[in-house]
Amino acid sequence: MRIISGTYKGRKIIAPSKLPVRPTTDMAKEALFNILNNQYYFDDISVLDLFSGTGNISYEFASRGTEDITAVDDHYACIKFINDTAESFEMPIKTIKSDVFKFLENFGQQYSIIFADPPYDFEVDLFSKIPQLVFENNLLEEEGLLIIEHSKHTDLSHLAHYSHSKKYGGNMFSFFA
């Protein structure tokens, strides 16, 4: 995986093979950030990265100037990897080791962008809990955006607050506002 743009553009990040992750592909990540680049000034936003895995999305935001980034994952090795990488690059990423659903139920801060990359094999009812908890707990700022990455075989268009989806290869990004 590599950082697409910003201060650390081109830097490669090699995650340990033992991490239980599926990082967002560079092609999909580049397309996503092209969309976001037209809507946000990255140095003015706050980001919550759920099911953060390797931290791939958090690093991209940090490289583009975002100072307020929180990465949440329940796997200790993922959190340690993100902490080590963020420290070596001097990136302002705060990590929280937690079950994502418990975090969403109990954390009250609002964010400009919430990005969630849950396991692709989640059942639709688990996918649906993400926007449900985000909107019930008012975790998005006004004009904020929830983005859920999922397989092209998963349809989230019936969920509340759904706006639209974009497909990149086998990846889909569903947007909720």
Buried (B, 14 or more C-beta within 10 A) or exposed (E): BBBBBBEBEEBEBEBEEEBEBEBBBBEBBBBBBEBBEEEBEBEEBBBBBBBBBBBBBBBBBBBBBBBBBBBBBBBEBBBBBBBEBBEEBEBEBEBBBBEBBEBBEEBEEBBBBBBBBBBBEBEEEEBBBBBBBBBEBEBBBEEBBBBBBBEEEBBBEEBEEBEEBBEBEEBBBBBBB
